[in-house]
Each structure stands twice: as structure tokens, then as C-alpha cells.
């Protein structure tokens, strides 16, 4: 018996390789979601097209990604997270290649939409794969790396785009922002095939709820489309009508799911998630935090380029202190989290982000914007802002997902990521509309940015307050229950995962 025990493979021996593969996928997605803000004008100058093409370069990806996320997460429950991760990574890499060689505006928009759908299949699998590969005592460290990498990727997207477009490597110009995904995607595919957890066989898997998928997709589209396009279109009446119509659409989806549950049929979203206060509070915190983050990222890029006349490369490099501070905050969070707990770190990090935003306000007030011919005066505030972001995002996923059971992971991952995407769309719409409205009434670039920063401080205060609804530390049913035996069903009928080399 002892020899048999010793020969049993360690199901977590490739856990850090699993984390690396999942993070590579996250980096690809977030970079492609943010680089268009810098590279868009260069793409339009080369391929042609009007202002609508420039808008849809970003909107096509964002809409497809947001609409498909919850369904993508559920596909992992139905067909297996490993299989869906491989399919999503292959699709994302192929669409990156096709975007790089797109012959015209219509083709580019179509490939961006398909790239967003591929990302919606790929990204929700990551959190579940991490939970399957890591033992309970190590999963906090894994999720601790997850948030900061997301933050770094979001901030580094404009920097990388500026560098690649300005460098014009091998004469590729803007096309390199997509070509760079090819080695990353192929490496992620090869690594995924080798190390991702393989689920044990199970007698029955949940069925995909196709009518629920259509209802939820329509509800999300009614909400996100006007948020993404409303500002550029001048907020016509139908934008407001669509957003109002999304409310009964969500209510109809919820009613339909309850009927399926009473009938004993599979649902698109696990109903038990809605009863978890921690998860719902985490959704709100993430939605508000990412609304402020993505909105401020856009406005700062616009301010640097249009307000101060920076080139794309210079505007990207000016935000490098933000990225560097994010890395520093993430490193510090690893040591501070164990001592003070995840909630304290999340609230404290959010407060430090607020200090960074206040520092930007003070810098603008001191210089009046006229002393920013060089980005050096912005460095201290951006460093502080980044440090707070890295520290606050480090414990976020661990706190929210610690109490999610195995059979809920697919729905939880898709729903959590969808909330972040919708939050980002809301932030871009609200802060962007406020910025350009104040600019149009004679507020000036500096004055308009100052008002946006005050709005940002309000969002941060709200997110920090809601964070107190989360537990002090990441502990809950998913953390306290022992792992099920190798190859036997886990919680809710979901199988325990094994890792094969």
C-alpha cells in the first residue's frame, strides 16, 4: 500500500506551468483590447474607411467579447475547460493572423468580431483551470498573480502599441500589434496541450441552454452596444431606449432560467451563484473598479495626444510609470496579503489608487497643464496610482472565487469577466462622455481631465466601501472542503481534475 501511494502521480506538479499558460492567454486578450486606442489612426490611414470603421475596430471586439463571455464560461462546464481553452486559443491566434493581413476595413472588423468571440471562449476557462490545478493552500498565490497581470496588460497595451507602430519592424507598421500574438498564442497552445488539467470521465454533463444563451446575448447587446457607440454617435434617442430595454430583457432571462430550474433542466448561469453574497458583492466591486480604470486609461491617452500633442509612442511611454507601479504593488501585495488579509489589501490598495488620482489633480493644478511638455511631472502620481492598482487587484479574484464550488466555476468565471467588461464599457462611456462634454463647453483639456479625476475619486470611494461586504480573508466552502479523491465526482457532481504531463 505504501509503494502504491508513493507511485501515485502528484496532480499539481505542473500547476505553475498551468498558471503561465492561463496568464499568457489573459495577456493576449487584454493587449488586443487596449492597443486599438493608439494604433487605430494608423490602421485607418492604411486601410481606409471612415470614422465608423475606427469606432468598430474597438467596439466589434468589445461587443463580441462581452456578449459571449457567460456562454463561453458555460461551454467549459459542458464540453470541458481544457478543450474550450484549446479551441479559444487556436481561434484567437488564427484571428490575430487574419487581422494582421486584413485587406480592407470590412474584413478587419469581421476578424475583430471573431477574435472577440474566440476570447470569450478562451478567457473564462482560466480561473477554473487554476482552481483545478492548485491545492487549496496554494490557490491564493495563483490568484494573487492573476489580477496584477491583468492590470499590467491593460496599462501596457497603449505603451506596446506606440512602440510597435513607431518602430515599424520589418516594414509591418501597425500589423505587428497583431503578429506579436502569433508566437505567444502558439506557445500557449503547445503548453496547454501538455500541462492543462484533464477532467476525469463523468456520466453526464450539463446541456447548453441555447434559448437562454440567445436571451442573455440580446440583453447584454442592448446594454453594451449603446454604451460603446453612444458617445461617438452623439447619444441618439435609440441608445437610451436600448439601455432601458435591456432591463426587461434581463428580467425575462432570469424568469426563463427559473422555469428551466424548476423543470430540472440545465441553466446557463448556476442559480446557486446568485445566493452567494460574496460573489455578488465581488461583481459590484469589479464592475465599479474596472469602470474607473478603463475610463481613466482612455481619457489619459486622449489628454496626452490631443491635449498635449504627444505622439503615439511618446503617449505610450508616458504611461510607463503606471505599469511599473502596478508591478511594484503586486510584489508588495504578496507579502502584505498574508499579514493583513485580502479585504484590507483590496480596500487599502483602492485608497492608494485614490491618492494617485489626487496626485494627478495636484500636478495639473500646479502646472496648469502648460508645464507638461515632458511627462516627468506626472511620474510620481502615476507610480502611486499603479502601485495601488497592483495591490488592490492581487487579492480580488481569490476573495471572490474562494467560495465558488467546482460545478459553479464556469458560470462564475464568465459572469465575473462579463461584469468587468461591462464595467469597462460603462466607464469609457460615462467618463468619456463627461470629458468631451466639458471640453465642448470650453473647459479645456486640463480642466476637463481634472473633473474626470474627481469622478474617478467618487468611483474609487464607492468600490472601496462595497469591498467591506467581502470577507476579511479568502476562506469559504471551496477553500475548506477537502479535495475529492482522484477521479471521483467533486461538489455538485463535477469531476475532480487531474494534471497530466
Secondary structure, 3 states (H helix, E strand, C coil): CHHHHHHCCCCCCCHHHHHHHHHHHHHHHHHHHHCHHHHHHHHHHHHCCCHHHHHHHHHHHHHHHHHHHHHHHHHHHHHCHHHHHHHHHHHHHHHHHHHHCCCCHHHHHHHHHHHHHHHHHHCCHHHHHHHHHCCCCCHHHHHHHHHHHHHHHHHHHHHHHHHHHHHCHHHCHHHHHHHHHHHHHHHHHHHHHHHCEEECCCCCCCCCCHHHHHHHHHHHHHHHHHHHHHHHHCCCHHHHHHHHHHHHHHHHHHHHHHHHHHCCCCCCCCHHHHHCHHHHHHHHHHHHHHHHHHHHHHHHHHHHHHHCCCCHHHHHHHCHHHHHHHHHHHHHHHHHHHHHCHHHHHHHHHHHHHHHHHHHHHHHHHHCCCCCCCHHHHHHHHHHHHHHHHHHHHCHHHHHHCCCCHHHHHHHHHHHHHHHHHHHHHHHHHHHHHHHHHHHCCCHHHHHHHHHHHHHHHHHHHHHHHHHHCCCCCCCHHHHCCCCCCCCECHHHCECEEECC
